[in-house]
Amino acid sequence: MARSQVEAKTQPEFRERLREADPELAGLLKKELARQRGTIELIASENFTSRAVLEAAASVLTNKYAEGYPGARYYGGCEVVDEVETLAVDRCKTLFGAEHVNVQPHSGSTANQAVYFAELAMGDALLAMKLDHGGHLTHGLKVNFSGRFYHVHSYGLDRETGRLDYDRIEEIARERQPHLIVAGASAYPRRIDFARFAGIARSVGARLMVDMAHIAGLVAAGLHPDPVAVSDYVTTTTHKTLAGPRSGVIICKQELARNIDKAVFPGLQGGPLMHIVAAKAACFKLAATEEFRQRQQQTVANAAVLAASLQQGGIQLVSGGTDNHLMLADLTDIGITGIEAENRLEEVGITVNKNPVPFDPLPPTVTSGIRIGTPAVTTRGFREAEMEEVAAIILAALGRSVTGADKKRLRRRVGELLASFPLYPHL
Ligand SMILES: *Cc1c(COP(=O)(O)O)cnc(C)c1O
């Protein structure tokens, strides 16, 4: 058939671009792309995924129902998506040295939910990190399902050092005899000793789940002590340091595989998002490359430079610094709150999030701190020199008596910095 004939026979919805079918929404997507291009992204949990992942995530695999697992589906026509899921699973196993992998969880929270569902009965004891010391809401927050369904005990950071105190965690575990211990955090700037956690879990007959949502990219690159070898379960997101699509994964020991798979489907989810499973497969392939490893190394190096520059400028960091991709600034000494800092930085084109510091006297809507991370800017191409300029802009924006003219000048510096680092030029 000639091209014009094909066009004439094609249904309009297979022809029209988004901007034709829905200009209103297309306009919003364009606006968001402009926002991402025009701001310095320092939210520690965010990243810019690759063009390859974007393509897979926007593919026709979104059309396919595939309840079940490869070779055992509840729908016909799964021969191709079976290959896709198997590819994702095999690549993830190789990347992390895993015995068993489930790539179907829709998000990090769902991955955690599935482990709890597989491992715990209602009311069983769970020991995890306090949210306001760096834990995640799925680690037992009262208004979260985890806080409602399970008996939650928590550990926090040492007031003096701002670090995990493993002896204290061991004491709490002895006292509380939890079924499951959760290690891992959303706002902890230091390495976590997962082997020590494993020892504690073993000593009280608990199972260990490591939630490596934030540091999965560093783990894949060999830049953080490995949780996979020492834990019963490891959960992760795929969109933070790992730089894949917005989603989740569960890794576990072979003897727990059947229970985990059953907990994900049919326990919690229906059909997997096969387009996102495909995007995860692409993400795992990219994460196994030398380029990815170097990028993670640069992410950590960039965080170290940013941390040192901020400290030189008089900003206190919880625990005195960082050894991963993020830092937690305690703004108490410079006399501004987390929300105020977030707003001021937003005005000059820098995106961060307010964050409680350990033992924060201010409510979570205000906070005394901000969390700052380097994954996204590093993916964009920033190196040490750019991080020094970012620190200088942050310090100026958070300084005393910043005028409107100062803000304009800082906004311009942000624009100049970003101009050399194009983002998705194909879009
Ligand atoms: C981000 C995060 C999650 C949850 O991920 P979502 O995909 O937002 O559900 C879980 N645990 C930790 C430690 C996280 O930082």
The ligand as a Gaussian input file, in Angstrom:
#p B3LYP/6-31G(d) Opt

LIG

0 1
 C       11.594000       6.554000      47.605000
 C       11.573000       5.507000      48.638000
 C       10.581000       4.507000      48.640000
 C        9.313000       4.550000      47.850000
 O        9.315000       4.699000      46.546000
 P        8.012000       5.111000      45.704000
 O        8.385000       4.624000      44.360000
 O        7.879000       6.590000      45.843000
 O        6.842000       4.391000      46.260000
 C       10.699000       3.469000      49.565000
 N       11.718000       3.444000      50.428000
 C       12.652000       4.397000      50.477000
 C       13.753000       4.288000      51.483000
 C       12.617000       5.467000      49.598000
 O       13.539000       6.435000      49.672000

